[in-house]
Amino acid sequence: MQKNLLKRLLSFTRPYLSHLALALFFAVVGVSMTLYAPVLTGRAIDLVAGKGAVDFQALKKILEALAGVVAIAALSQWLMGLCTNKITYLTVRDIRVKAFDRLQKVPLRFIDTMPHGDILSRVAVDAEQVADGLLMGFTQLFTGIVTIFGTIGFMAVINVKITLLVVFVTPLSLFVANFIAKRTFKFFKVQSETRGEMTALINETVGNLKLVKAFGYEEKSREKFEEINARLQNCGVKALFFSSITNPCTRFVNGVVYTLVGIVGALSAVAGVLSVGQLSCFLSYANQYTKPFNEISGVIAELQSALASAKRLFEIIDATPETPDAEDAVILRRADGTVDLERVYFSYVPEIKLIEDLSLNVKAGQKIAIVGKTGCGKTTLINLLMRFYDVNAGSISVSKTNVEEMTRDSLRAQFGMVLQETWLKSGTVRENIAYGKPDASDYEIVSAAVAAHADGFIKRLPDGYDTVIGEDGGSLSQGQKQLLCIARAMLSLPSMLILDEATSSIDTRTEIYVQKAFDEMMKGRTSFVVAHRLSTIRRADLILVMDSGRIVERGTHAELLEKGGFYANLHNSQFNL
């Protein structure tokens, strides 16, 4: 599995093969210069250690050459670092982009079933872990491989027998590193998963801190955090332990090799087979030869963590996207406002039935109100209209065309949505109102804000319409944020409108004004209103009363009151207290 993960991870570097080639070239130049330095050093030692007077002129030339070699090696290492950095961060950028793009294409079901904090952790934290692993891998792997083969060549020139001794013994360190690495991966995998779990908890707690405090959940939240943190510490220690013993083990093996080379080389020097300078040169090469094996063992440990993080990212990238629009899918230019549901069945999970045998025919320009107990299927019906989910059976048609036969984008463009849960992006008030219509003029933006009764508080902000608000509205009240969302819907002037408890956070007086603005805007347009406050839907053309996924009553406000059924009881419970 690790090999497949690594192969797939490296496949993202293919567009940057030219940078890889440059990095390898500079690695070869840098290592060659580094390996040539001991040769010059050995010659200098022989000049000093030889009998008779020291040849200072020759020694000076060697030192000048040595300085040049060191300078070229340093420059090559720097240039290689630039190349490997660029490869790494371009590769991780592509992975992030692919993961983010896939999040835009997956069904809403995928997002609903995964903690948002965990998604955040994968795209942000895990991607950084992949970057660290790749950077270390490219940097040390290139120089390491070139150094290994380069030192073998240089050593072979000096003494073949001692070279063979080094070559046959040193790879033991790789076997040790590989043995440990196989046991390290699972701990890094658990560590990444637990880190995602912690991020999700922090995101959940911080994002809803008012509720946490209001319900006195601080202690339980802290206990849960400590439990996750303890697990993270436990698996982190294990991952760190196994990864940290890799380097000492390989260093021990390489130390043994270096000792053997020193003994054999010293005996060869005594026997006159090697000069003192050659022995010094050989010992330097033996040390340089073993060093990459130590570094590679560290790279292997870091790659285990990177691969565990990459696996989590690939799970997002591999997520099944929404069923793509058919090639001959209809592009809905302008909906006429008719909506037909024919014997619709839907459930989020097969075991729990939700909407069953629901039929509805909506005429153009009608205002349809949907009421019922929590969990009866009101919001689910909205999700089906917007095709966030596809029906299990039956059909939904807009403008006499099955929604599954038209493009999702063109369908959703026909609806304006104002939800109970407000969402605003980081940016100016102006940008938030124009979110669905970026090319809107200032006049259109202000007019929409006036219609939504948001203009008053906007003008009181420090910079008016140019006031920058933070994530999710910053310091704005819930009611003010909802007014901005309403202004956003009014600006787009859709063919149809969906209001899901759109005025729930607005005071009663403002609600009356906003409702009048909605009524004016939706003249000749079809609207669907989900409401708990029955005062907001009295003038609806048709009220649907839902229970357990079925429409149990339908009619106007007066008709339903006269029936004395579910709706009448609900109305009386709100107004006859």
GIFENBEL-V260564 format. One record per pair of residues at least 6 apart in sequence whose ideal C-beta (glycine too) atoms are under 8 Angstrom apart, sorted by the first residue. I is the first residue (numbers start at 1). GAP is how many residues later the second one is. Records with the same first field share a line. If there is no record, write none. Layout:
I->GAP, GAP
This chain:
2->183, 302, 305
5->302, 305, 306, 309
6->297, 301
8->302, 306
9->121, 125, 297, 298, 301
12->79, 82, 83
13->7, 74, 78
15->75, 79
16->70, 71, 74, 75
19->64, 67, 68, 71
20->63, 67
22->57, 61
23->57, 60, 61, 64, 115, 119
24->118, 122
26->50, 51, 53, 54, 57
27->49, 53, 115, 116, 119
28->118
29->43, 44, 47
30->42, 43, 44, 46, 47, 50, 113
31->42, 112, 115, 116, 119
32->114, 118
33->36, 37, 39, 40, 43
34->39, 113, 254
35->112, 115, 116, 119, 250, 253
36->33
37->29, 32, 33, 36
38->116, 242, 243, 246, 247, 250
39->115, 242
40->22, 25, 26, 29
41->25, 236, 239, 240, 243
42->233, 235, 236, 238, 239
43->19, 234
44->15, 18, 19, 22, 233
45->231, 232, 235
46->229, 230, 231, 232
47->7, 8, 11, 12, 15
48->6, 11
49->227, 228
77->66
80->59, 62, 63
81->58
84->51, 54, 55, 58
85->50
87->47, 51
88->43, 46, 47, 50
89->42
91->43
92->35, 36, 38, 39, 42
95->32, 35, 215, 218, 222
96->27, 31
98->219
99->23, 24, 28, 214, 217, 218
100->23
102->214, 215, 217, 219
103->8, 16, 20, 213
105->216, 217
106->213, 214, 215, 216
107->213, 214, 215, 281, 282
108->275, 280, 281
109->239, 280
110->209, 210
111->8
115->81, 82, 85, 88, 89
116->84, 87
117->79, 82, 83, 84, 85, 86, 87
118->78, 79, 81, 82
119->197
120->79, 80, 83
121->74, 75, 78, 79
122->74, 190, 191, 193, 194
123->190, 193
125->70, 71, 74, 184
126->66, 70, 183, 184, 186, 187
127->182, 186
129->63, 176, 177, 179, 180
130->176, 179, 180, 183
132->170, 173, 174
133->169, 170, 172, 173, 174, 176
134->172
136->162, 163, 166, 167
137->162, 165, 166, 169
140->152, 155, 156, 158, 159
141->155, 158
143->149
144->148, 149, 151, 152, 155
145->147
147->141, 142, 144, 145
148->141, 144, 145
151->134, 135, 137, 138
152->11, 14, 15, 137
154->131
155->7, 8, 11, 127, 130, 131, 134
156->7
158->116, 120, 123, 124, 127
159->106, 109, 114, 115, 119, 123
162->99, 102, 103, 106, 120
165->95, 96, 99
166->91, 95, 120, 123
169->84, 87, 88, 91
170->83, 84, 87, 119, 120, 123
171->122
172->81
173->76, 77, 80, 81, 117, 120, 121, 124
174->76, 119, 122, 123
176->70, 73, 74, 77, 121
177->69, 72, 73, 116, 119, 120, 123
178->122
180->62, 63, 65, 66, 69, 121
181->65, 119, 120, 123
183->59
184->55, 58, 59, 62, 117, 120
185->119, 122, 123
187->48, 51, 52, 55
188->51, 55, 116, 117, 119, 120, 121
189->119, 122
190->45, 49
191->41, 44, 45, 48, 114, 117
192->113, 116, 117, 119, 120
193->119
194->34, 37, 38, 41
195->37
196->116
197->31
198->27, 30, 31, 34
201->20, 23, 24, 27
202->23
205->7, 16, 20
211->6
212->6, 9
239->65, 66
242->59
243->58, 59, 61, 62
244->57
246->51, 52, 54, 55
247->47, 50, 51, 54
249->48
250->43, 44, 47
251->43
253->40
254->36, 37, 39, 40
257->29, 33
258->25, 28, 29, 32
261->21, 22, 25
262->21, 24
265->9, 14, 17, 18
266->13
268->6, 11
269->6, 7, 9, 10
274->8
322->86
323->67
325->81, 82, 83
326->79
329->76, 77, 78
330->71, 75, 76, 77, 80
331->75, 76, 79
332->66, 67, 69, 74, 75, 78, 79, 81, 82
333->77
334->80, 161
335->63, 64, 79, 160, 161, 191
336->28, 63, 159
337->25, 26, 27, 28, 29, 62, 158, 159, 187, 188, 189
338->24, 25, 26, 59, 60, 61, 62, 188
339->21, 22, 23, 46, 57, 58, 59, 157, 187
340->20, 21, 22, 55, 56, 57, 60
341->17, 18, 19, 20, 53, 54, 55, 56
342->17, 52, 53, 54, 55
343->14, 15, 16, 50, 51, 52
344->11, 13, 14, 15, 40, 47, 49, 50, 51, 52
345->10, 11, 12, 13, 46, 47, 48, 49
346->8, 9, 34, 38, 43, 45, 46, 203
347->6, 7, 8, 45
348->6, 32, 41
353->196
354->23, 26, 195
355->22, 25, 26, 29, 194, 195
356->192, 193, 194
357->37, 193
358->19, 23, 36, 191, 192, 193
359->192
360->184, 191
362->6, 164, 180
363->163
364->160, 162
365->158, 159, 160, 161
366->160, 161, 175, 176
367->155, 159, 160, 162, 172, 173, 174, 175
368->158, 159, 160, 161, 172, 173, 174, 175, 176
369->160, 161, 162, 168, 171, 173, 174, 175
370->8, 11, 158, 159, 160, 161, 173, 174, 176
371->7, 159, 160, 161, 163, 166, 172, 173, 174, 175, 196, 199
372->6, 173, 174, 175
373->174
376->170, 171, 172, 173
377->169, 171, 172
378->122, 152, 168
379->121, 151
380->9, 169
381->165
382->116, 118, 146, 148
383->6
384->6, 7, 12
385->11, 30, 113, 143
386->25, 26, 29, 31, 112
387->9, 16, 17, 21, 24, 25
390->14
395->7, 9
396->6, 7
397->6
398->8, 13, 16
403->8
413->81
414->80, 81, 82
415->79, 80, 81, 82, 83
416->20, 73, 74, 76, 77, 78, 80, 81, 82
417->72, 80, 81, 83
418->64, 67, 68, 70, 71, 79, 80, 81, 82, 84
419->66, 81, 82, 83
420->80, 81, 82, 84, 85
422->50, 51, 56, 59, 60, 62, 63, 83
423->49, 62
424->8, 45, 48, 49, 52, 57, 60, 61
425->6, 7, 10, 46
426->42, 43, 44, 45
427->41, 42
428->35, 37, 38, 39, 40, 41
429->29, 32, 35, 36, 37, 38, 40, 55
430->12, 15, 35, 36
432->37, 52, 56
433->7, 12, 15, 16, 32, 51, 54, 55, 58
434->6, 11, 54, 57
435->53
436->52, 53, 55, 56
437->7, 54, 55
440->8, 51
442->23
444->47
445->20, 42, 46
446->9, 19
448->39, 40, 42, 43
449->6, 9, 16, 35, 38
451->36, 39, 66, 69, 70
452->31, 32, 34, 35, 38, 62, 65
453->30, 57, 60, 61, 64
454->26, 29, 30, 32, 33
457->23, 26
458->6, 7, 9
461->6
469->6, 7
472->9
473->7, 8, 11
476->8
477->28
478->27
479->26, 27, 28, 31
481->24
482->20, 21, 22, 23, 24
483->23, 27, 31
485->17
486->16, 17, 28, 32
489->8
490->27, 31
493->28
494->31
495->30, 31
496->29, 30, 31, 32
497->21, 24, 25, 28, 29, 30, 31
498->29, 30, 32
499->19, 28, 29, 30, 31, 32
500->30
501->29, 30, 31
502->27
503->8, 11, 12, 30, 33
504->28, 29
506->8
511->25
515->21
518->9
519->20
529->7, 8, 11
531->6
533->41
534->23, 36, 37, 40, 41
535->39
537->6, 20
538->19
539->18
540->16, 17
541->15
542->12, 13, 14
543->10, 11, 12, 13, 14, 17, 24
544->7, 9, 10
545->6, 7, 8, 9, 15, 20, 21, 22, 25
546->6
547->19
552->13, 14
553->7, 10, 12, 13, 14
555->8
560->7, 8, 11
561->6, 7, 10
